Amino acid sequence: MIISVRVKPESTREAIENFGNNRYLTRVLAKEIEEVNAELIKMFSTYFGMPTHKIVIKSGWDTNDKVLELQ
C-alpha cells in the first residue's frame, strides 16, 4: 500500500490524522530530519500494527511531504 504523508515537525504532541484516500497528517516531536523520519516510521508501525522494516520512505526523505510504502 502506498500512502501520502505531510509531516509537521516540532509539534507539541505526536498524532496521526487520516484524511481518507491514503492521505495522512503526522505531527512529530523531533526537529532534525533523521529523527523525524525515524519517529515517523515508528509511529506508522504502531498505527498499522506492522514491523518497522516493512515501512519504507519511497520519496520525500528530506522534505515534509513524503510517500511511504507499506509492504
C-alpha positions as CSV (number, residue, x, y, z in Angstrom):
1,M,0.0,0.0,0.0
2,I,1.3,3.5,-0.8
3,I,0.3,6.4,1.4
4,S,1.0,10.2,1.3
5,V,2.1,11.9,4.5
6,R,2.5,15.5,5.4
7,V,4.8,15.9,8.4
8,K,4.6,18.7,11.0
9,P,7.9,18.6,12.9
10,E,8.5,20.2,16.3
11,S,4.8,19.7,17.3
12,T,3.8,19.7,21.0
13,R,2.3,16.2,20.7
14,E,2.6,13.1,18.5
15,A,-0.5,12.4,16.3
16,I,-1.6,10.8,13.1
17,E,-4.7,12.2,11.3
18,N,-6.3,10.3,8.5
19,F,-7.8,12.4,5.7
20,G,-9.0,9.4,3.6
21,N,-7.7,8.2,0.2
22,N,-4.4,7.1,1.9
23,R,-3.5,10.7,2.9
24,Y,-2.2,11.5,6.5
25,L,-1.1,14.4,8.5
26,T,1.5,13.4,11.1
27,R,2.7,15.6,14.0
28,V,6.1,14.6,15.5
29,L,8.1,16.0,18.3
30,A,11.5,15.7,16.6
31,K,13.2,18.6,14.8
32,E,16.1,17.1,12.8
33,I,15.2,15.3,9.6
34,E,16.8,12.0,10.5
35,E,14.9,11.9,13.8
36,V,11.7,13.0,12.1
37,N,11.9,10.1,9.6
38,A,12.7,7.5,12.4
39,E,9.9,8.8,14.5
40,L,7.5,8.7,11.5
41,I,8.3,5.1,10.7
42,K,7.9,4.1,14.4
43,M,4.5,5.9,14.6
44,F,3.1,4.3,11.5
45,S,4.5,0.9,12.6
46,T,2.3,1.2,15.7
47,Y,-0.6,2.7,13.9
48,F,-0.8,-0.1,11.3
49,G,0.4,-2.9,13.7
50,M,3.4,-3.9,11.5
51,P,7.1,-4.2,12.0
52,T,9.2,-1.1,11.2
53,H,11.2,-2.9,8.5
54,K,8.0,-3.2,6.4
55,I,7.7,0.6,6.1
56,V,9.8,2.4,3.5
57,I,10.1,6.1,2.6
58,K,9.8,6.0,-1.2
59,S,10.2,9.8,-1.7
60,G,10.5,12.9,0.3
61,W,13.3,11.8,2.6
62,D,14.4,15.3,3.3
63,T,11.0,17.2,2.9
64,N,7.8,17.4,4.9
65,D,5.8,15.7,2.1
66,K,6.6,12.0,2.0
67,V,5.4,8.9,0.2
68,L,5.5,5.7,2.3
69,E,5.2,2.2,1.1
70,L,3.8,-0.4,3.5
71,Q,4.9,-3.8,2.5
